[in-house]
Amino acid sequence: MTIKTILVGASGGSASGGAVALATRLAQRFGAHVEGFHIKFDPNEIIIAASGGGLGMPMDGAWIDQMAADADKLATETKAAFLTEAAKQGLSHMEEPSGGSAASAATAGWHEDTGRAAILLPARARFFDLIVLGRSDRVIDQPASDAIERTLLDSGRPVLIAPSTMPESIGETIAIGWDGSPRSVHALAAALPLLKKAKKVLMMTVGDRPDAELPAACDHLRWHGVACDGRSIDAVPGVGPGEQLLSTARDEGSDLLIMGAFGQAPWREMLFGGATRTIVGHSLLPVMLMH
């Protein structure tokens, strides 16, 4: 079990740089192929939205052409930045699999599409082992975009959310938020390639959770050759479990937090309610989620 393909959302916005840097560094570590995926804005979406709303607003052809030109310019600049970062990590340029035995050298490729990220990103993500998406520090009250939510829901793949600035290290000391749920089990399985390369792994539960079977979970990792320390954190009244997980992870010097994505209805809270919302919204650590 390893990571051989990585998809990184390369939007060209403020969240893109940290995601690209993190994804290319992981590709170099695992000898994997990383694809920069850029989704261009479609000006026709404005026309469709205006028509559907019955606004009847006139559409200036020159204005539409300028928006399309701006989208092309952003795509060109973002591709250049992605390939520069990939080269910095020693990745060679490759657009298609070479075939035959699995390649051991890290490579990078580029893919563009036009349309809605919340639709296109999950569809493409299904064919990669790991998805890396950016999180802008300017986003506070809305910690996750529709694209992140839909990718978690629809791709069946682990999603690593990167801070806007690449941390000094990634995956050296890993903290795991564990509650014994199927989502935690899936997150643990997806994270095994990263856990095998970590120097320290801490598995944490919050509150009295005997059903989580923390010792058994750590034994499972030890059978995979991963040294694991388990810790049950006492619940603190008025403090959310997400805050406690973050606090403990930071105290231990963790540079990556892994957990199952959970929450409750309505739909926006399905994945980003409770502890998950707290962590995604406020963590400066890279966070890997699995639904």
C-alpha positions as a Markdown table, in Angstrom:
| # | Residue | x | y | z |
|---|---|---|---|---|
| 1 | Met | 0.0 | 0.0 | 0.0 |
| 2 | Thr | 1.5 | 3.3 | -1.1 |
| 3 | Ile | 0.7 | 6.6 | -2.7 |
| 4 | Lys | 1.4 | 6.6 | -6.4 |
| 5 | Thr | -0.9 | 9.4 | -7.7 |
| 6 | Ile | -1.7 | 12.8 | -6.2 |
| 7 | Leu | -4.2 | 15.3 | -7.4 |
| 8 | Val | -3.7 | 18.9 | -6.3 |
| 9 | Gly | -6.3 | 21.7 | -6.9 |
| 10 | Ala | -4.3 | 24.5 | -8.5 |
| 11 | Ser | -6.7 | 27.4 | -8.5 |
| 12 | Gly | -4.1 | 30.2 | -8.7 |
| 13 | Gly | -5.7 | 31.9 | -5.7 |
| 14 | Ser | -4.3 | 32.6 | -2.3 |
| 15 | Ala | -4.9 | 29.0 | -1.2 |
| 16 | Ser | -3.2 | 27.4 | -4.2 |
| 17 | Gly | 0.5 | 27.9 | -3.3 |
| 18 | Gly | 0.5 | 26.0 | -0.1 |
| 19 | Ala | -1.4 | 23.1 | -1.6 |
| 20 | Val | 0.9 | 22.8 | -4.6 |
| 21 | Ala | 4.1 | 23.0 | -2.4 |
| 22 | Leu | 2.7 | 20.3 | -0.1 |
| 23 | Ala | 1.5 | 18.0 | -3.0 |
| 24 | Thr | 4.8 | 18.2 | -4.9 |
| 25 | Arg | 6.8 | 17.5 | -1.7 |
| 26 | Leu | 4.7 | 14.4 | -1.0 |
| 27 | Ala | 5.1 | 13.3 | -4.6 |
| 28 | Gln | 8.9 | 13.5 | -4.2 |
| 29 | Arg | 8.8 | 11.6 | -0.9 |
| 30 | Phe | 6.7 | 8.7 | -2.4 |
| 31 | Gly | 8.0 | 8.7 | -5.9 |
| 32 | Ala | 4.5 | 9.5 | -7.0 |
| 33 | His | 2.9 | 11.3 | -9.9 |
| 34 | Val | 1.2 | 14.6 | -9.0 |
| 35 | Glu | -1.3 | 16.3 | -11.3 |
| 36 | Gly | -2.0 | 20.0 | -11.1 |
| 37 | Phe | -5.7 | 20.4 | -11.8 |
| 38 | His | -6.9 | 23.8 | -12.8 |
| 39 | Ile | -10.6 | 24.6 | -13.4 |
| 40 | Lys | -11.2 | 27.7 | -15.4 |
| 41 | Phe | -14.2 | 29.9 | -14.8 |
| 42 | Asp | -16.9 | 29.6 | -17.5 |
| 43 | Pro | -18.4 | 33.1 | -18.3 |
| 44 | Asn | -21.4 | 31.3 | -19.7 |
| 45 | Glu | -22.4 | 30.4 | -16.2 |
| 46 | Ile | -23.2 | 34.1 | -15.6 |
| 47 | Ile | -25.5 | 34.1 | -18.7 |
| 48 | Ile | -27.2 | 30.9 | -17.6 |
| 49 | Ala | -27.7 | 32.2 | -14.0 |
| 50 | Ala | -29.1 | 35.5 | -15.3 |
| 51 | Ser | -31.5 | 33.8 | -17.7 |
| 52 | Gly | -32.6 | 31.4 | -15.1 |
| 53 | Gly | -33.3 | 34.2 | -12.6 |
| 54 | Gly | -35.4 | 36.0 | -15.2 |
| 55 | Leu | -33.2 | 39.1 | -14.9 |
| 56 | Gly | -33.0 | 39.6 | -18.6 |
| 57 | Met | -29.8 | 41.5 | -18.2 |
| 58 | Pro | -28.0 | 42.2 | -21.5 |
| 59 | Met | -24.6 | 40.5 | -22.0 |
| 60 | Asp | -21.8 | 42.6 | -23.5 |
| 61 | Gly | -19.8 | 40.4 | -25.9 |
| 62 | Ala | -16.6 | 42.3 | -25.2 |
| 63 | Trp | -17.1 | 41.8 | -21.5 |
| 64 | Ile | -17.6 | 38.1 | -21.9 |
| 65 | Asp | -14.5 | 37.9 | -24.1 |
| 66 | Gln | -12.5 | 39.8 | -21.5 |
| 67 | Met | -13.5 | 37.4 | -18.8 |
| 68 | Ala | -12.5 | 34.4 | -20.9 |
| 69 | Ala | -9.2 | 36.1 | -21.7 |
| 70 | Asp | -8.6 | 36.7 | -17.9 |
| 71 | Ala | -9.4 | 33.0 | -17.2 |
| 72 | Asp | -6.9 | 31.9 | -19.8 |
| 73 | Lys | -4.2 | 34.2 | -18.4 |
| 74 | Leu | -4.8 | 32.9 | -14.9 |
| 75 | Ala | -4.6 | 29.3 | -16.1 |
| 76 | Thr | -1.3 | 30.0 | -17.9 |
| 77 | Glu | 0.2 | 31.7 | -14.9 |
| 78 | Thr | -1.0 | 29.0 | -12.5 |
| 79 | Lys | 0.5 | 26.2 | -14.8 |
| 80 | Ala | 3.9 | 28.0 | -14.9 |
| 81 | Ala | 3.9 | 28.3 | -11.1 |
| 82 | Phe | 3.0 | 24.7 | -10.6 |
| 83 | Leu | 5.7 | 23.4 | -13.0 |
| 84 | Thr | 8.2 | 25.7 | -11.3 |
| 85 | Glu | 7.4 | 24.3 | -7.9 |
| 86 | Ala | 7.5 | 20.7 | -9.2 |
| 87 | Ala | 10.9 | 21.3 | -10.8 |
| 88 | Lys | 12.1 | 22.7 | -7.5 |
| 89 | Gln | 11.2 | 19.3 | -5.9 |
| 90 | Gly | 13.1 | 17.4 | -8.6 |
| 91 | Leu | 9.9 | 16.2 | -10.4 |
| 92 | Ser | 10.2 | 15.5 | -14.1 |
| 93 | His | 7.4 | 16.4 | -16.5 |
| 94 | Met | 5.1 | 13.6 | -17.5 |
| 95 | Glu | 1.5 | 13.8 | -18.8 |
| 96 | Glu | 0.6 | 10.2 | -19.2 |
| 97 | Pro | 1.5 | 6.9 | -17.5 |
| 98 | Ser | 4.5 | 5.2 | -19.0 |
| 99 | Gly | 3.0 | 1.7 | -18.7 |
| 100 | Gly | 4.7 | -1.5 | -17.6 |
| 101 | Ser | 6.0 | -1.7 | -14.0 |
| 102 | Ala | 5.2 | 1.0 | -11.6 |
| 103 | Ala | 7.5 | 4.0 | -11.9 |
| 104 | Ser | 9.7 | 5.0 | -9.0 |
| 105 | Ala | 10.6 | 8.5 | -10.1 |
| 106 | Ala | 8.4 | 11.4 | -9.0 |
| 107 | Thr | 6.7 | 13.1 | -11.9 |
| 108 | Ala | 4.3 | 16.0 | -12.5 |
| 109 | Gly | 1.6 | 16.7 | -15.1 |
| 110 | Trp | -1.0 | 19.3 | -15.8 |
| 111 | His | -4.7 | 19.1 | -16.5 |
| 112 | Glu | -7.3 | 21.9 | -17.3 |
| 113 | Asp | -11.0 | 21.9 | -17.5 |
| 114 | Thr | -13.8 | 24.6 | -17.6 |
| 115 | Gly | -16.8 | 24.6 | -15.4 |
| 116 | Arg | -17.8 | 24.2 | -11.8 |
| 117 | Ala | -15.2 | 23.0 | -9.4 |
| 118 | Ala | -17.7 | 21.3 | -7.1 |
| 119 | Ile | -18.6 | 19.0 | -10.0 |
| 120 | Leu | -15.4 | 18.5 | -11.9 |
| 121 | Leu | -13.0 | 18.1 | -9.0 |
| 122 | Pro | -14.8 | 15.1 | -7.3 |
| 123 | Ala | -15.2 | 13.4 | -10.7 |
| 124 | Arg | -11.5 | 13.6 | -11.5 |
| 125 | Ala | -10.4 | 12.9 | -7.9 |
| 126 | Arg | -11.7 | 9.3 | -8.0 |
| 127 | Phe | -8.7 | 8.2 | -10.0 |
| 128 | Phe | -6.0 | 9.4 | -7.6 |
| 129 | Asp | -4.7 | 8.0 | -4.3 |
| 130 | Leu | -4.7 | 11.3 | -2.5 |
| 131 | Ile | -6.3 | 14.7 | -3.1 |
| 132 | Val | -4.6 | 17.9 | -1.9 |
| 133 | Leu | -6.8 | 21.1 | -1.7 |
| 134 | Gly | -5.9 | 24.5 | -0.4 |
| 135 | Arg | -7.5 | 26.5 | 2.4 |
| 136 | Ser | -7.2 | 30.3 | 2.3 |
| 137 | Asp | -6.5 | 32.0 | 5.6 |
| 138 | Arg | -8.9 | 34.7 | 4.7 |
| 139 | Val | -11.8 | 32.2 | 5.1 |
| 140 | Ile | -13.0 | 32.2 | 8.7 |
| 141 | Asp | -16.7 | 31.8 | 9.0 |
| 142 | Gln | -16.8 | 29.5 | 5.9 |
| 143 | Pro | -13.9 | 27.1 | 6.4 |
| 144 | Ala | -14.7 | 24.9 | 3.5 |
| 145 | Ser | -15.8 | 25.5 | -0.1 |
| 146 | Asp | -18.5 | 23.4 | -1.9 |
| 147 | Ala | -15.6 | 21.8 | -3.8 |
| 148 | Ile | -14.0 | 20.4 | -0.6 |
| 149 | Glu | -17.3 | 19.1 | 0.7 |
| 150 | Arg | -18.3 | 17.5 | -2.6 |
| 151 | Thr | -14.9 | 15.9 | -3.1 |
| 152 | Leu | -15.1 | 14.4 | 0.4 |
| 153 | Leu | -18.6 | 13.1 | -0.3 |
| 154 | Asp | -18.4 | 11.9 | -3.9 |
| 155 | Ser | -14.8 | 10.9 | -4.6 |
| 156 | Gly | -14.3 | 8.1 | -2.1 |
| 157 | Arg | -10.7 | 9.4 | -1.6 |
| 158 | Pro | -8.8 | 11.0 | 1.3 |
| 159 | Val | -8.6 | 14.8 | 1.1 |
| 160 | Leu | -5.6 | 16.6 | 2.6 |
| 161 | Ile | -6.4 | 20.2 | 3.3 |
| 162 | Ala | -3.3 | 22.4 | 3.2 |
| 163 | Pro | -2.7 | 25.8 | 4.8 |
| 164 | Ser | -1.9 | 28.7 | 2.5 |
| 165 | Thr | 1.8 | 28.6 | 3.6 |
| 166 | Met | 3.7 | 25.3 | 3.3 |
| 167 | Pro | 4.8 | 24.1 | 6.8 |
| 168 | Glu | 8.4 | 23.3 | 7.6 |
| 169 | Ser | 7.7 | 19.6 | 7.8 |
| 170 | Ile | 4.9 | 17.3 | 6.8 |
| 171 | Gly | 4.1 | 13.8 | 8.2 |
| 172 | Glu | 7.1 | 13.6 | 10.6 |
| 173 | Thr | 4.8 | 13.7 | 13.7 |
| 174 | Ile | 1.3 | 12.6 | 13.0 |
| 175 | Ala | -1.7 | 13.0 | 15.3 |
| 176 | Ile | -4.9 | 10.9 | 14.7 |
| 177 | Gly | -8.3 | 11.8 | 15.9 |
| 178 | Trp | -10.0 | 8.5 | 16.7 |
| 179 | Asp | -13.5 | 7.7 | 17.8 |
| 180 | Gly | -14.0 | 4.1 | 16.6 |
| 181 | Ser | -16.4 | 5.1 | 13.9 |
| 182 | Pro | -16.3 | 3.7 | 10.3 |
| 183 | Arg | -15.1 | 7.1 | 9.2 |
| 184 | Ser | -12.1 | 6.8 | 11.6 |
| 185 | Val | -11.4 | 3.3 | 10.3 |
| 186 | His | -11.4 | 4.5 | 6.7 |
| 187 | Ala | -9.2 | 7.5 | 7.6 |
| 188 | Leu | -6.7 | 5.2 | 9.3 |
| 189 | Ala | -6.5 | 2.8 | 6.4 |
| 190 | Ala | -6.1 | 5.7 | 3.9 |
| 191 | Ala | -3.3 | 7.2 | 6.0 |
| 192 | Leu | -1.2 | 4.1 | 6.3 |
| 193 | Pro | 1.4 | 5.1 | 3.7 |
| 194 | Leu | 2.0 | 8.3 | 5.5 |
| 195 | Leu | 2.0 | 6.7 | 9.0 |
| 196 | Lys | 4.6 | 4.2 | 7.8 |
| 197 | Lys | 7.0 | 7.0 | 7.1 |
| 198 | Ala | 6.3 | 9.0 | 10.3 |
| 199 | Lys | 8.8 | 9.3 | 13.1 |
| 200 | Lys | 6.0 | 9.6 | 15.7 |
| 201 | Val | 2.3 | 8.7 | 15.7 |
| 202 | Leu | -0.2 | 9.7 | 18.4 |
| 203 | Met | -3.7 | 8.4 | 18.4 |
| 204 | Met | -6.2 | 10.4 | 20.5 |
| 205 | Thr | -9.8 | 10.1 | 21.7 |
| 206 | Val | -11.7 | 12.8 | 23.5 |
| 207 | Gly | -13.9 | 12.0 | 26.4 |
| 208 | Asp | -14.9 | 8.6 | 27.9 |
| 209 | Arg | -15.1 | 6.4 | 24.7 |
| 210 | Pro | -14.6 | 2.8 | 25.8 |
| 211 | Asp | -16.3 | 1.7 | 22.5 |
| 212 | Ala | -13.4 | 3.4 | 20.6 |
| 213 | Glu | -11.0 | 0.6 | 21.8 |
| 214 | Leu | -8.0 | 2.8 | 21.6 |
| 215 | Pro | -5.5 | 0.1 | 22.6 |
| 216 | Ala | -6.8 | -2.2 | 19.9 |
| 217 | Ala | -6.5 | 0.6 | 17.3 |
| 218 | Cys | -2.8 | 1.1 | 18.3 |
| 219 | Asp | -2.2 | -2.6 | 18.1 |
| 220 | His | -3.5 | -2.6 | 14.6 |
| 221 | Leu | -0.9 | 0.0 | 13.6 |
| 222 | Arg | 1.9 | -1.9 | 15.3 |
| 223 | Trp | 1.1 | -5.0 | 13.2 |
| 224 | His | 1.7 | -2.7 | 10.2 |
| 225 | Gly | 5.1 | -1.7 | 11.7 |
| 226 | Val | 3.9 | 1.7 | 12.9 |
| 227 | Ala | 4.9 | 2.7 | 16.5 |
| 228 | Cys | 1.8 | 4.2 | 18.1 |
| 229 | Asp | 1.1 | 6.0 | 21.4 |
| 230 | Gly | -2.5 | 6.2 | 22.5 |
| 231 | Arg | -4.0 | 8.9 | 24.6 |
| 232 | Ser | -7.5 | 9.4 | 26.0 |
| 233 | Ile | -8.1 | 13.2 | 26.5 |
| 234 | Asp | -10.6 | 14.2 | 29.3 |
| 235 | Ala | -13.5 | 16.1 | 27.9 |
| 236 | Val | -13.6 | 19.7 | 29.1 |
| 237 | Pro | -17.0 | 21.4 | 29.6 |
| 238 | Gly | -17.5 | 24.2 | 27.1 |
| 239 | Val | -14.6 | 23.1 | 25.0 |
| 240 | Gly | -15.3 | 21.3 | 21.7 |
| 241 | Pro | -13.6 | 18.1 | 20.9 |
| 242 | Gly | -12.0 | 19.7 | 17.8 |
| 243 | Glu | -10.3 | 22.3 | 20.0 |
| 244 | Gln | -9.0 | 19.7 | 22.3 |
| 245 | Leu | -7.7 | 17.6 | 19.4 |
| 246 | Leu | -5.9 | 20.6 | 18.0 |
| 247 | Ser | -4.5 | 21.7 | 21.3 |
| 248 | Thr | -3.0 | 18.2 | 22.0 |
| 249 | Ala | -1.7 | 17.9 | 18.5 |
| 250 | Arg | 0.1 | 21.2 | 18.8 |
| 251 | Asp | 1.5 | 20.4 | 22.2 |
| 252 | Glu | 3.0 | 17.3 | 20.7 |
| 253 | Gly | 4.5 | 19.2 | 17.8 |
| 254 | Ser | 2.4 | 17.4 | 15.2 |
| 255 | Asp | 2.7 | 18.5 | 11.6 |
| 256 | Leu | -0.3 | 16.6 | 10.3 |
| 257 | Leu | -3.7 | 15.7 | 11.8 |
| 258 | Ile | -5.7 | 12.8 | 10.4 |
| 259 | Met | -9.4 | 12.1 | 11.2 |
| 260 | Gly | -12.7 | 10.9 | 9.7 |
| 261 | Ala | -14.9 | 13.7 | 8.4 |
| 262 | Phe | -18.2 | 13.7 | 10.4 |
| 263 | Gly | -21.0 | 16.1 | 11.3 |
| 264 | Gln | -24.7 | 16.4 | 11.3 |
| 265 | Ala | -27.6 | 17.7 | 9.1 |
| 266 | Pro | -28.4 | 20.1 | 7.4 |
| 267 | Trp | -26.3 | 19.3 | 4.4 |
| 268 | Arg | -23.6 | 21.9 | 4.9 |
| 269 | Glu | -23.1 | 20.5 | 8.4 |
| 270 | Met | -23.0 | 16.9 | 7.2 |
| 271 | Leu | -19.2 | 16.9 | 6.9 |
| 272 | Phe | -18.3 | 20.2 | 8.6 |
| 273 | Gly | -20.2 | 20.1 | 11.9 |
| 274 | Gly | -18.7 | 19.5 | 15.3 |
| 275 | Ala | -15.0 | 18.7 | 15.6 |
| 276 | Thr | -14.4 | 18.6 | 11.8 |
| 277 | Arg | -15.6 | 22.1 | 11.3 |
| 278 | Thr | -13.5 | 23.4 | 14.2 |
| 279 | Ile | -10.4 | 21.7 | 12.8 |
| 280 | Val | -10.8 | 22.7 | 9.2 |
| 281 | Gly | -11.8 | 26.3 | 10.1 |
| 282 | His | -9.0 | 27.1 | 12.6 |
| 283 | Ser | -6.1 | 24.7 | 12.1 |
| 284 | Leu | -2.9 | 25.8 | 10.6 |
| 285 | Leu | -1.8 | 22.2 | 10.4 |
| 286 | Pro | -2.4 | 20.2 | 7.3 |
| 287 | Val | -5.5 | 18.0 | 7.9 |
| 288 | Met | -6.3 | 14.8 | 6.1 |
| 289 | Leu | -10.0 | 13.9 | 6.1 |
| 290 | Met | -11.8 | 10.8 | 5.0 |
| 291 | His | -15.5 | 10.3 | 4.8 |
